[in-house]
Amino acid sequence: MRIIVPLLFSVAWAGAAAADPLYGIAMHGDPALSPDYEHFSYVNPDVKKGGEITYGVVGSFDALNPFVLKGMRSSARGLWEEEFGHLVYEPLMKRSRDEPFTLYGLLAETAEWDAERSYIQFNMDPRARWADGAPVTPEDVMFTFNLLKEKGRPPYNRRLDLVDSMEKVGERGVRFTFNDKANRETPLIFALMPVFPAHALDPETFDTDTMAMPLGSGPYKIDRVEPGQRIVYARRDDYWGKDLPSMVGFANYDRITVDYYLQSSTLFEAFKKGAVDVYPDDDPSHWDRAYDFPAANDGQVIKDTFSPETPTGMMGFVFNTRRPKFEDARVREALSNVFDFQWVNRTLFDNAYQRTESYWQNSALGAYGNPASETERELLGDAIDVIDPEILAGDYAMPVTDGSGSDRRVLGAAVRLLAEAGYRIDGGKMIGRDGNQLAFEVMTTNSAQEKLALAYQHSLNLIGVAMTIRTVDDAQYQKRLNTFDYDMIVLVAPGFYFTSSLSPGAEQVWRWESRSRDIEGTFNFAGVASSDIDRMINDMLEARSTEHFTDSVRALDRLLVNGHYMLPLYHRDGQWVARWNDIVPPEETPIYGYQLPTWWDASAQ
């Protein structure tokens, strides 16, 4: 990669074709908002800023740097994330949550690209400032990309692998010219990158001193840190971007506190007492039965249901196919089919859930309910020969049991499928060709995962498969997750499962593509390495039309479902959040669901 810092615009770009600066960029089509938009549709632009909010999370933290492996899952919440807002660090452009994938100006006032998206140029906002008053510059952007290449965690450390040259343009521009490894989504991914202050960050200690106090450009600064227990943010009165259209209605609190709890039950007790202001709830039984306490009965605590328009995503048990016992897709399919969803849904969740059959279910992008089109069949090519005909037809479904917890018909079918893979039952044990019982361990980290694992263990015992359950603390769980040191994991935690958007893109590379299989810290938990999946992800990223994009995502969905890399679990309609009545959300819910950074403290109005 070439790094060029030109002295004069006319010398560096003489003869180059000029592009019009764009206030917003979209993956497909044009931005929905006009150039003179005043704010996003899902905010309250008239909020009087003030007051405070306290969030509660389960876990701990020992880092203030979410960009290196050490801080990947142990960094304090709020520094750099969508859920609570980018409080300290900011991206170059800000994503609208009411469009599939559209970005508007933030640190970069405008962007420029060509029709082929062979490059993107970010023109920095001259008003952008770090918390110490220094300007945010193109040099800061280049410094950030180089630093993350050297010391960042995946996928940040691989961004420059897609770049042929990175260079400063004029006073405020920084331009990335891409190589043949990039795709049409790459410019948008670059627009979502953080920016660090070159003048105030020591590259030598970036990945070692992970508790160093960060200097950001965002609307908040860290006020107090109690490692592992609490982090408090204070709103900056001098925040440079408070009047930007993309920031109107955001950063509404004077103080934001994030408190850490060891268990969800302890967190909920804190919420009941008013020590925590909002409580996202994913447990149907808990949602129905746990709110009979004085503050909820007298209206001080409000239960809200929000209705996003996004695909379901995928929760489930993940097979680590790096383990020889899980190499055969027939084994994975049989072990998946044994799970008695109807029994679990009735006994554990009061039938609150629906079975998930697709990674993009409940949307036009999902294969479930949508037969493969001719274009999709052409995209799949020879892979079509190994896909279950029912999956191609769109009417594939996981087995439906009698709900007894021991449906002999379903169990028998699983035993026959395991027999095809070389297993037999001997003395009540499922024995492989090597003479050993089929056995594996599922790693869990909380009671919700344990509950599901115990139900699964019950069903597996019925066919002679030995599954053990190992519950570990957060630190050990993250270490083993990063190094893929497990047989099976459970992805059901809020914010920690395979979420799906209306514009899937590069995140699919780090979940499923072959190159991510052996890179520590990626999200390829299943160890997938399939040339067909690689090809389909690339086709999705290169799609020029909405129709082609839809066909490629559906084809990817069929390949993932057919590969049985996960035991699909469940989903439900709507998002549940309980809140104290002084914390108020806007009236409009965007397509991606509720957005906590747009809420406010009514007691400050």
C-alpha positions as CSV (number, residue, x, y, z in Angstrom):
1,M,0.0,0.0,0.0
2,R,1.2,3.5,-0.9
3,I,0.9,6.3,1.6
4,I,1.2,9.7,-0.1
5,V,0.9,13.1,1.6
6,P,0.8,15.7,-1.2
7,L,1.9,19.2,-0.6
8,L,-0.2,20.8,-3.3
9,F,-3.6,19.6,-4.5
10,S,-2.9,20.7,-8.1
11,V,0.3,18.6,-8.2
12,A,-1.2,15.5,-6.6
13,W,-4.4,15.5,-8.6
14,A,-3.7,17.2,-11.8
15,G,-5.8,15.6,-14.5
16,A,-7.8,13.6,-12.0
17,A,-11.6,13.4,-12.5
18,A,-13.4,15.4,-9.9
19,A,-16.4,14.0,-8.0
20,D,-19.2,16.0,-6.5
21,P,-19.0,16.1,-2.6
22,L,-21.9,14.0,-1.2
23,Y,-23.7,14.8,2.1
24,G,-24.7,11.2,2.4
25,I,-23.9,7.8,0.8
26,A,-26.0,4.7,0.6
27,M,-25.2,1.1,-0.2
28,H,-28.0,0.8,-2.7
29,G,-29.9,3.7,-4.2
30,D,-29.7,7.2,-2.8
31,P,-30.1,8.6,0.7
32,A,-33.7,9.1,1.8
33,L,-33.0,12.4,3.4
34,S,-32.5,15.6,1.3
35,P,-29.3,17.6,1.4
36,D,-31.0,20.2,3.6
37,Y,-32.3,17.7,6.2
38,E,-32.5,19.0,9.7
39,H,-32.4,15.8,11.8
40,F,-33.2,12.1,11.6
41,S,-36.9,11.2,11.6
42,Y,-36.7,9.1,14.7
43,V,-35.4,11.8,17.2
44,N,-37.1,14.5,19.2
45,P,-35.3,17.7,17.9
46,D,-36.8,19.8,20.7
47,V,-35.4,17.9,23.6
48,K,-34.0,20.1,26.4
49,K,-30.7,18.4,27.2
50,G,-30.0,17.6,30.9
51,G,-30.5,15.1,33.6
52,E,-28.9,11.7,33.6
53,I,-29.4,8.0,32.9
54,T,-27.9,4.9,34.4
55,Y,-27.6,1.7,32.3
56,G,-26.9,-1.7,33.8
57,V,-25.0,-4.5,32.2
58,V,-24.0,-8.0,33.3
59,G,-20.3,-8.6,33.4
60,S,-17.1,-6.7,34.2
61,F,-14.4,-4.7,32.4
62,D,-10.7,-4.2,32.6
63,A,-10.0,-2.0,29.6
64,L,-10.9,1.4,28.0
65,N,-9.8,0.3,24.6
66,P,-12.3,-1.7,22.5
67,F,-10.0,-1.8,19.4
68,V,-7.4,-4.3,20.6
69,L,-7.8,-8.0,21.3
70,K,-7.3,-7.5,25.1
71,G,-10.3,-5.1,25.2
72,M,-12.4,-6.8,22.6
73,R,-15.1,-8.1,25.0
74,S,-13.8,-6.6,28.3
75,S,-13.7,-3.0,27.4
76,A,-16.0,-0.5,29.2
77,R,-19.3,0.0,27.5
78,G,-20.2,3.3,25.8
79,L,-16.8,4.3,24.4
80,W,-17.5,3.0,20.9
81,E,-20.8,1.2,20.2
82,E,-24.2,1.7,18.7
83,E,-26.3,0.6,21.7
84,F,-25.4,3.5,24.1
85,G,-24.0,5.8,21.4
86,H,-20.5,6.6,20.3
87,L,-19.9,8.6,23.4
88,V,-16.2,9.2,23.2
89,Y,-14.9,8.1,19.8
90,E,-16.8,9.0,16.6
91,P,-16.9,7.5,13.1
92,L,-16.3,9.5,10.0
93,M,-20.0,9.3,9.0
94,K,-23.1,8.5,11.0
95,R,-25.5,5.7,10.1
96,S,-29.3,6.4,9.9
97,R,-31.2,3.6,11.7
98,D,-34.3,4.3,9.6
99,E,-32.6,3.2,6.3
100,P,-31.1,-0.2,5.4
101,F,-27.5,1.2,5.0
102,T,-27.1,5.0,4.6
103,L,-24.5,7.3,6.1
104,Y,-24.5,11.0,6.7
105,G,-21.8,13.5,7.5
106,L,-20.2,13.6,11.0
107,L,-16.4,14.0,11.3
108,A,-16.3,13.9,7.6
109,E,-18.6,16.7,6.3
110,T,-18.8,15.2,2.9
111,A,-17.6,12.2,0.9
112,E,-16.7,11.6,-2.8
113,W,-16.5,8.4,-4.8
114,D,-16.9,7.3,-8.4
115,A,-19.5,5.0,-9.9
116,E,-17.2,2.0,-9.5
117,R,-16.5,2.9,-5.9
118,S,-12.8,2.4,-6.7
119,Y,-12.0,5.1,-4.1
120,I,-13.6,7.2,-1.4
121,Q,-12.5,10.6,-0.3
122,F,-13.5,12.0,3.1
123,N,-13.6,15.8,3.5
124,M,-13.2,16.5,7.1
125,D,-15.5,19.0,8.8
126,P,-13.5,22.1,9.6
127,R,-15.4,22.5,12.8
128,A,-14.5,19.0,14.1
129,R,-12.5,19.2,17.4
130,W,-11.0,16.8,19.9
131,A,-11.9,17.3,23.5
132,D,-8.7,19.3,24.1
133,G,-9.7,21.7,21.3
134,A,-7.3,20.5,18.6
135,P,-8.8,20.0,15.2
136,V,-9.6,16.6,13.8
137,T,-7.5,16.3,10.6
138,P,-6.8,14.0,7.7
139,E,-3.5,13.1,9.4
140,D,-5.5,11.8,12.3
141,V,-7.5,9.5,10.0
142,M,-4.3,8.2,8.4
143,F,-2.7,7.7,11.8
144,T,-5.7,5.7,12.9
145,F,-5.7,3.4,10.0
146,N,-2.0,2.7,10.3
147,L,-2.1,2.2,14.0
148,L,-5.0,-0.3,13.8
149,K,-3.3,-2.2,11.0
150,E,-0.3,-2.7,13.3
151,K,-2.0,-3.2,16.7
152,G,-5.7,-3.4,16.2
153,R,-8.0,-6.4,16.5
154,P,-10.0,-7.9,13.6
155,P,-11.5,-6.6,11.5
156,Y,-9.9,-3.2,12.1
157,N,-6.4,-4.5,11.5
158,R,-7.2,-5.6,8.0
159,R,-8.8,-2.5,6.6
160,L,-5.7,-1.3,4.8
161,D,-5.3,-4.7,3.1
162,L,-8.0,-3.4,0.8
163,V,-6.2,-0.2,0.0
164,D,-3.7,0.6,-2.8
165,S,-3.0,4.1,-1.6
166,M,-4.0,6.4,1.2
167,E,-3.3,10.1,0.8
168,K,-4.1,13.6,1.9
169,V,-5.9,15.8,-0.6
170,G,-5.8,19.5,-0.1
171,E,-6.4,20.9,3.3
172,R,-9.2,18.7,4.6
173,G,-9.4,15.6,2.4
174,V,-8.1,12.0,2.9
175,R,-8.6,9.6,0.0
176,F,-8.5,5.8,-0.1
177,T,-7.9,4.2,-3.5
178,F,-8.9,0.5,-3.3
179,N,-7.3,-2.6,-4.7
180,D,-9.0,-5.6,-6.2
181,K,-9.6,-7.1,-2.7
182,A,-12.2,-4.4,-2.0
183,N,-15.9,-4.5,-2.8
184,R,-18.8,-2.1,-3.2
185,E,-19.5,-2.0,0.5
186,T,-15.9,-1.2,1.4
187,P,-16.2,2.6,1.2
188,L,-19.2,2.6,3.6
189,I,-17.3,0.4,6.0
190,F,-14.4,2.8,6.0
191,A,-16.9,5.6,6.7
192,L,-17.8,3.8,9.9
193,M,-14.2,3.6,11.2
194,P,-13.2,5.5,14.4
195,V,-10.7,8.3,14.4
196,F,-7.9,8.7,17.0
197,P,-6.0,11.8,17.9
198,A,-2.4,11.5,16.5
199,H,-1.2,14.2,18.8
200,A,-2.5,12.6,22.0
201,L,-2.1,8.9,21.6
202,D,1.1,6.9,22.2
203,P,1.3,4.1,19.5
204,E,3.9,2.2,21.7
205,T,1.4,1.6,24.5
206,F,-1.8,1.5,22.4
207,D,-2.3,-2.3,22.9
208,T,-0.7,-2.7,26.3
209,D,-1.9,0.3,28.4
210,T,-5.6,-0.5,27.8
211,M,-6.8,1.5,30.8
212,A,-5.3,4.7,29.5
213,M,-7.8,7.5,29.6
214,P,-9.0,8.1,26.0
215,L,-9.2,11.5,24.3
216,G,-12.1,11.6,21.8
217,S,-14.1,13.9,19.6
218,G,-17.5,12.6,20.8
219,P,-20.1,14.4,22.9
220,Y,-18.9,12.8,26.2
221,K,-15.7,12.4,28.2
222,I,-15.0,10.0,31.0
223,D,-15.7,11.5,34.3
224,R,-15.0,8.5,36.6
225,V,-13.9,4.9,36.3
226,E,-14.2,2.1,38.9
227,P,-12.6,-0.8,37.1
228,G,-14.9,-3.7,36.7
229,Q,-17.8,-1.9,38.4
230,R,-18.8,1.5,37.0
231,I,-17.9,4.0,34.3
232,V,-19.4,7.5,34.3
233,Y,-19.5,9.8,31.3
234,A,-20.1,13.6,31.4
235,R,-21.5,15.5,28.5
236,R,-19.1,18.1,27.0
237,D,-20.5,21.6,26.8
238,D,-18.0,22.4,24.1
239,Y,-18.8,19.4,21.9
240,W,-18.2,20.5,18.4
241,G,-21.0,18.6,16.6
242,K,-24.0,19.4,18.8
243,D,-25.8,21.3,16.0
244,L,-25.0,18.9,13.2
245,P,-28.2,17.5,11.6
246,S,-26.9,14.0,12.2
247,M,-26.5,14.7,16.0
248,V,-29.7,16.7,16.7
249,G,-31.7,14.7,19.2
250,F,-28.7,12.7,20.4
251,A,-26.5,13.1,23.5
252,N,-29.4,14.3,25.6
253,Y,-28.1,13.6,29.1
254,D,-25.6,15.5,31.2
255,R,-24.3,12.3,32.7
256,I,-24.4,8.7,31.6
257,T,-23.5,5.9,34.1
258,V,-22.9,2.3,33.2
259,D,-23.0,0.0,36.2
260,Y,-21.9,-3.6,36.1
261,Y,-23.6,-6.6,37.8
262,L,-22.5,-10.1,38.2
263,Q,-25.9,-11.6,37.4
264,S,-29.0,-10.6,35.6
265,S,-31.1,-11.2,38.7
266,T,-29.0,-8.7,40.6
267,L,-29.3,-6.2,37.8
268,F,-33.1,-6.5,37.8
269,E,-33.3,-5.9,41.5
270,A,-31.3,-2.8,41.0
271,F,-33.7,-1.7,38.3
272,K,-36.7,-2.3,40.6
273,K,-35.1,0.0,43.2
274,G,-34.4,2.7,40.6
275,A,-30.7,2.3,40.6
276,V,-30.9,1.5,36.9
277,D,-33.2,3.4,34.6
278,V,-33.9,1.0,31.7
279,Y,-34.1,-2.8,31.5
280,P,-34.2,-4.5,28.1
281,D,-36.0,-7.8,28.7
282,D,-35.6,-10.9,26.5
283,D,-37.2,-13.5,28.8
284,P,-40.9,-14.0,28.1
285,S,-41.7,-15.5,31.5
286,H,-39.8,-12.7,33.2
287,W,-41.6,-10.1,31.1
288,D,-45.0,-11.6,32.0
289,R,-44.4,-12.2,35.7
290,A,-41.6,-10.2,37.2
291,Y,-43.2,-6.7,37.1
292,D,-45.5,-7.0,40.1
293,F,-43.8,-4.6,42.3
294,P,-44.9,-1.2,43.7
295,A,-43.2,1.1,41.1
296,A,-44.6,-0.9,38.2
297,N,-48.1,-1.1,39.7
298,D,-48.3,2.7,40.3
299,G,-47.0,3.6,36.9
300,Q,-43.5,4.8,37.8
301,V,-42.1,1.8,35.7
302,I,-43.4,1.5,32.2
303,K,-43.2,-1.6,30.0
304,D,-42.8,-0.7,26.3
305,T,-42.9,-3.0,23.2
306,F,-41.2,-1.7,20.1
307,S,-41.7,-3.2,16.6
308,P,-38.6,-3.1,14.4
309,E,-38.8,-4.0,10.7
310,T,-35.6,-6.1,10.6
311,P,-34.9,-9.8,10.0
312,T,-34.9,-12.1,13.0
313,G,-31.2,-12.9,13.1
314,M,-30.1,-16.3,14.5
315,M,-29.8,-17.5,18.0
316,G,-28.7,-21.0,18.6
317,F,-26.1,-23.6,19.6
318,V,-22.9,-23.3,17.4
319,F,-21.0,-26.3,16.3
320,N,-17.2,-25.8,16.2
321,T,-16.5,-27.6,12.9
322,R,-12.8,-27.4,13.7
323,R,-13.5,-30.3,15.9
324,P,-13.3,-33.6,14.0
325,K,-16.6,-34.8,15.6
326,F,-18.5,-32.0,13.9
327,E,-16.9,-32.1,10.5
328,D,-19.7,-34.2,9.0
329,A,-22.8,-32.1,8.2
330,R,-25.0,-35.2,8.7
331,V,-23.8,-35.3,12.3
332,R,-24.6,-31.6,12.8
333,E,-28.0,-32.0,11.2
334,A,-28.9,-35.1,13.4
335,L,-27.8,-33.4,16.6
336,S,-29.8,-30.3,15.6
337,N,-32.9,-32.2,15.0
338,V,-32.8,-33.9,18.4
339,F,-33.5,-30.6,20.1
340,D,-37.2,-30.6,21.1
341,F,-38.2,-27.0,20.5
342,Q,-41.9,-27.5,21.2
343,W,-41.1,-29.0,24.6
344,V,-38.6,-26.3,25.5
345,N,-40.9,-23.5,24.3
346,R,-43.8,-24.8,26.4
347,T,-42.0,-25.7,29.6
348,L,-39.5,-22.9,29.7
349,F,-41.0,-20.0,27.9
350,D,-44.8,-20.4,28.0
351,N,-44.9,-20.8,24.2
352,A,-43.7,-17.2,23.7
353,Y,-41.2,-18.0,20.9
354,Q,-41.4,-18.9,17.2
355,R,-38.8,-21.3,15.7
356,T,-36.2,-19.7,13.6
357,E,-35.6,-21.3,10.2
358,S,-33.5,-18.7,8.5
359,Y,-30.7,-16.2,9.2
360,W,-32.9,-13.5,7.5
361,Q,-36.3,-14.7,8.5
362,N,-39.3,-12.3,8.3
363,S,-37.8,-10.4,5.5
364,A,-37.5,-10.5,1.7
365,L,-33.8,-11.4,2.2
366,G,-34.6,-14.8,3.8
367,A,-34.7,-18.1,2.1
368,Y,-37.5,-19.5,4.3
369,G,-40.8,-19.0,2.6
370,N,-39.2,-17.9,-0.6
371,P,-38.4,-20.4,-3.4
372,A,-35.0,-19.9,-5.2
373,S,-35.4,-17.8,-8.3
374,E,-33.8,-18.6,-11.6
375,T,-31.2,-15.9,-10.9
376,E,-30.5,-17.3,-7.5
377,R,-30.0,-20.8,-9.0
378,E,-27.6,-19.4,-11.5
379,L,-25.6,-17.8,-8.7
380,L,-25.5,-21.0,-6.7
381,G,-24.1,-22.9,-9.7
382,D,-22.9,-26.4,-8.9
383,A,-23.6,-25.8,-5.2
384,I,-27.3,-26.3,-6.0
385,D,-26.6,-30.1,-6.3
386,V,-25.8,-30.4,-2.5
387,I,-28.6,-28.2,-1.2
388,D,-31.7,-30.0,0.2
389,P,-34.5,-29.6,-2.3
390,E,-36.8,-28.4,0.4
391,I,-34.4,-25.6,1.2
392,L,-34.3,-24.6,-2.4
393,A,-38.1,-24.6,-2.5
394,G,-38.2,-22.4,0.6
395,D,-40.5,-24.7,2.6
396,Y,-37.8,-26.4,4.7
397,A,-38.5,-26.5,8.4
398,M,-36.9,-27.9,11.5
399,P,-38.7,-31.0,12.9
400,V,-41.9,-30.4,14.8
401,T,-42.2,-32.8,17.8
402,D,-45.2,-33.8,19.9
403,G,-43.9,-31.6,22.7
404,S,-43.3,-34.5,25.0
405,G,-39.5,-34.1,25.3
406,S,-39.0,-37.6,23.9
407,D,-40.7,-37.8,20.5
408,R,-39.6,-41.3,19.2
409,R,-40.3,-40.4,15.6
410,V,-37.9,-37.4,15.6
411,L,-35.3,-39.2,17.7
412,G,-35.4,-42.3,15.4
413,A,-34.8,-40.1,12.4
414,A,-31.8,-38.6,14.0
415,V,-30.4,-42.0,14.9
416,R,-30.8,-43.1,11.3
417,L,-29.0,-40.0,10.0
418,L,-26.2,-40.7,12.5
419,A,-26.0,-44.2,11.2
420,E,-25.3,-42.9,7.7
421,A,-22.4,-41.0,9.2
422,G,-20.9,-44.2,10.8
423,Y,-22.5,-44.2,14.3
424,R,-24.3,-47.0,16.0
425,I,-26.0,-47.5,19.4
426,D,-24.2,-50.0,21.6
427,G,-25.2,-50.5,25.2
428,G,-27.2,-47.3,25.2
429,K,-24.3,-45.2,23.8
430,M,-23.8,-43.6,20.4
431,I,-20.6,-45.2,19.2
432,G,-18.5,-44.0,16.3
433,R,-16.2,-45.9,14.0
434,D,-13.3,-45.3,16.4
435,G,-15.2,-47.2,19.1
436,N,-15.7,-44.1,21.3
437,Q,-19.0,-42.6,22.4
438,L,-20.1,-39.4,20.6
439,A,-19.5,-36.8,23.3
440,F,-18.9,-33.1,23.5
441,E,-18.9,-30.1,25.8
442,V,-21.0,-27.0,25.6
443,M,-19.5,-23.9,27.1
444,T,-21.9,-21.5,28.8
445,T,-21.5,-18.3,30.8
446,N,-24.9,-17.5,32.3
447,S,-28.0,-19.1,33.7
448,A,-30.0,-18.5,30.5
449,Q,-27.5,-20.5,28.5
450,E,-27.3,-23.2,31.2
451,K,-31.1,-23.6,31.1
452,L,-31.1,-24.3,27.4
453,A,-28.1,-26.5,27.6
454,L,-29.7,-28.7,30.2
455,A,-32.8,-29.1,28.0
456,Y,-30.6,-30.1,25.1
457,Q,-28.6,-32.5,27.3
458,H,-31.9,-34.3,28.2
459,S,-32.7,-34.9,24.5
460,L,-29.2,-36.0,23.6
461,N,-29.1,-38.5,26.5
462,L,-32.1,-40.3,24.9
463,I,-30.0,-41.3,21.9
464,G,-26.8,-42.1,23.8
465,V,-24.9,-38.9,23.0
466,A,-23.0,-37.5,26.0
467,M,-23.0,-33.8,26.4
468,T,-21.4,-32.0,29.3
469,I,-21.9,-28.4,30.4
470,R,-19.1,-26.2,31.5
471,T,-20.0,-22.7,32.8
472,V,-17.1,-20.3,33.0
473,D,-16.6,-16.7,34.0
474,D,-16.5,-13.8,31.6
475,A,-12.8,-13.6,31.3
476,Q,-12.3,-17.3,30.6
477,Y,-15.2,-17.4,28.2
478,Q,-13.8,-14.5,26.2
479,K,-10.3,-16.0,26.1
480,R,-11.6,-19.4,24.9
481,L,-14.0,-17.7,22.4
482,N,-11.2,-15.7,20.9
483,T,-9.1,-18.8,20.4
484,F,-12.0,-21.1,19.4
485,D,-11.3,-23.3,22.3
486,Y,-14.6,-25.1,22.7
487,D,-16.8,-27.8,21.2
488,M,-20.0,-25.8,21.2
489,I,-21.3,-22.4,22.4
490,V,-24.7,-20.9,22.9
491,L,-25.5,-17.6,21.3
492,V,-28.7,-16.2,22.9
493,A,-27.5,-13.2,25.0
494,P,-28.9,-9.8,24.0
495,G,-26.4,-8.2,21.7
496,F,-24.4,-11.4,21.4
497,Y,-25.9,-13.5,18.6
498,F,-25.9,-13.3,14.9
499,T,-28.1,-10.3,14.3
500,S,-29.3,-9.6,10.8
501,S,-29.9,-6.3,9.0
502,L,-31.6,-5.2,5.9
503,S,-28.2,-4.6,4.4
504,P,-25.9,-7.5,5.3
505,G,-22.3,-6.9,4.2
506,A,-18.7,-7.2,5.3
507,E,-19.7,-8.6,8.7
508,Q,-20.6,-11.8,6.9
509,V,-16.9,-12.2,5.9
510,W,-15.9,-12.3,9.6
511,R,-18.7,-14.7,10.5
512,W,-18.6,-17.3,7.6
513,E,-15.8,-16.7,5.1
514,S,-12.8,-19.1,4.9
515,R,-10.3,-16.4,5.6
516,S,-11.8,-15.7,9.0
517,R,-11.7,-19.4,10.2
518,D,-8.2,-19.3,11.8
519,I,-7.9,-15.6,12.7
520,E,-8.3,-15.2,16.5
521,G,-10.9,-12.8,17.5
522,T,-13.2,-13.1,14.5
523,F,-16.8,-14.1,14.8
524,N,-16.4,-17.3,12.7
525,F,-17.3,-19.3,15.8
526,A,-18.4,-22.3,13.7
527,G,-15.1,-22.5,11.8
528,V,-16.8,-22.4,8.4
529,A,-14.6,-22.7,5.3
530,S,-16.6,-23.2,2.1
531,S,-15.7,-21.9,-1.3
532,D,-19.4,-21.7,-2.2
533,I,-20.1,-19.5,0.8
534,D,-17.0,-17.4,0.0
535,R,-18.3,-16.9,-3.5
536,M,-21.8,-15.9,-2.4
537,I,-20.6,-13.4,0.1
538,N,-18.5,-11.8,-2.6
539,D,-21.4,-11.7,-4.9
540,M,-23.6,-10.1,-2.3
541,L,-20.9,-7.4,-1.7
542,E,-20.6,-6.7,-5.4
543,A,-24.3,-6.5,-6.2
544,R,-25.3,-3.4,-8.2
545,S,-29.1,-3.8,-7.9
546,T,-31.5,-4.5,-5.1
547,E,-32.8,-7.5,-7.0
548,H,-29.3,-9.0,-7.4
549,F,-28.5,-8.2,-3.8
550,T,-31.7,-10.0,-2.6
551,D,-30.9,-13.1,-4.7
552,S,-27.3,-13.3,-3.4
553,V,-28.4,-13.0,0.3
554,R,-31.0,-15.6,-0.1
555,A,-28.5,-17.9,-1.8
556,L,-26.1,-17.3,1.2
557,D,-28.9,-18.1,3.6
558,R,-29.6,-21.4,1.9
559,L,-26.0,-22.4,2.0
560,L,-25.8,-21.6,5.7
561,V,-29.0,-23.4,6.6
562,N,-28.0,-26.4,4.5
563,G,-24.6,-26.5,6.2
564,H,-26.2,-27.0,9.7
565,Y,-23.4,-24.9,11.3
566,M,-25.9,-23.9,14.0
567,L,-28.8,-25.5,15.8
568,P,-31.4,-22.8,15.3
569,L,-33.4,-21.7,18.3
570,Y,-36.1,-19.1,18.4
571,H,-37.2,-15.5,18.0
572,R,-40.1,-13.4,19.0
573,D,-41.9,-10.4,17.6
574,G,-41.1,-7.0,19.1
575,Q,-38.5,-5.6,21.5
576,W,-39.3,-5.4,25.2
577,V,-37.9,-2.6,27.4
578,A,-39.0,-1.5,30.8
579,R,-38.1,2.0,31.9
580,W,-38.6,4.4,34.8
581,N,-41.1,7.0,33.6
582,D,-38.7,9.9,33.7
583,I,-36.7,8.3,30.9
584,V,-38.7,8.9,27.6
585,P,-38.3,7.5,24.1
586,P,-39.2,9.5,20.9
587,E,-42.6,8.7,19.4
588,E,-41.3,7.2,16.2
589,T,-39.5,3.9,16.1
590,P,-37.0,3.5,13.2
591,I,-36.8,0.3,11.1
592,Y,-33.9,-1.0,13.3
593,G,-35.9,-0.7,16.5
594,Y,-35.6,1.5,19.6
595,Q,-32.5,3.7,19.8
596,L,-31.4,4.4,23.4
597,P,-29.1,7.3,22.4
598,T,-32.2,9.3,21.3
599,W,-34.0,8.9,24.7
600,W,-34.0,11.7,27.3
601,D,-34.6,12.5,30.9
602,A,-38.0,14.2,31.2
603,S,-37.2,15.4,34.7
604,A,-34.8,17.8,33.1
605,Q,-37.4,19.4,30.8
